[in-house]
Amino acid sequence: MVDFADLIARNEPLNAFADFDESAQGGEGPLAGVTVGVKANVAVQGLPWTAGLEAYRGRIAEKDAKTVACLRDAGAIIIGTQNMEEGALGSKSDNPFYGAVQNPHRNGFSPGGSSGGSAAAVAAGLCDAALGTDTMGSVRIPAAHCGIYGFKPATKAVSQDGLEPADRALDAIGPMARSLDMLQRVAWEMSDTGAQMEDCRGAILVDHGVEVHEDVLAVFDRVLGTMKASPANVSLDHPNSRIRFAGFIHVSHRMAAHLQGVKGLSPHLQKLLTYGPGRAQEKLAQDTQILNDTHAKVRRIVEEHGFLIMPTVPNPAFSHDEPEPAAQADFTCLANIAGLPALTLPAGWTENGLPIGVQLVGRTDYEAGLFAMARYLDLRLDAYRPPANL
């Protein structure tokens, strides 16, 4: 039995869950007894399906999203929906209508976003696993900031049924958990996955132009030191910041069309939704070319080398009092643009005790190999730590 009174009390200082289903029950199957929370832009039958938008506060999902239904069929207990960035556009999880989500590792700090509530709830032990959504990194960024594991399936490997979209060309629903074993158990039930890949060297980006925090660099150097062989050095055709901005313009354009006529958007979101429609046609053509070049180049890299390894986020978690760093998705956006599976795992810690993640981007249909590589690193890094104050 789930002790909802205890969950509600433990959730209050974090604001990770938006709504609980106190009648939730599990069933038989491979996920029997596993408690799962779901980001509020993914439909859970009978619960508010808000997508973090004030206009949808009273909207109740009539049926489960397909991913949620798959987990129920596997025996999971779907215990509630979780707070998120307004409309899933952003990486801070400070929602003007539903409140800020707190990072379990440090009160007053962002858990990342846009799936911040999902990551915070998992890190704090409020649920065994959670579903987030990832358009340019929104599963992996908060997973890294909260010191847990997160997986973005390949775009075509997971259903978007029951998802309030940000950009269907880039969106993917993905799980988070406190161990690779739990992450893989959930991922295998909700998405299509493939076989083991052959032993491979991997590749790292050079000349990416991203300003990376010194603690993140130190942790990444340690990660590279644990690998069987030195990864190949590769580079992209455009700076990562330019690739990320082209992706943002694409998302802004798609979201502006999708949310046209929706009332009650915050001034911040309204401003973000002007960038895509306001972009000159010549600039839009350049953005599209950058996205096409990146899609092709990243896929060639993983086909040749097996996987691409990068820091998950170039900066550690930051205070809610600070603006969110623009570069947070500079590394994570590549997997979405290429439509490839990607996984983040805890890799180390800053000097003042905040978690840092590392991510692997792999080949479609070789997800088991991606998890195997993550497990190899996880055993050697031994970097997972629960929040000290819990």
PyMOL commands that set and color helices and strands:
alter all, ss='L'
color gray80, all
select helices_A, chain A and resi 4-11+54-56+66-73+86-88+116-123+140-145+155-157+180-190+214-225+240-258+267-272+281-305+326-329+333-338+367-381
alter helices_A, ss='H'
color red, helices_A
select strands_A, chain A and resi 17-20+35-39+77-82+94-95+99-100+129-134+149-152+172-177+203-205+232-234+307-311+342-349+355-362
alter strands_A, ss='S'
color yellow, strands_A
deselect
rebuild
show_as cartoon
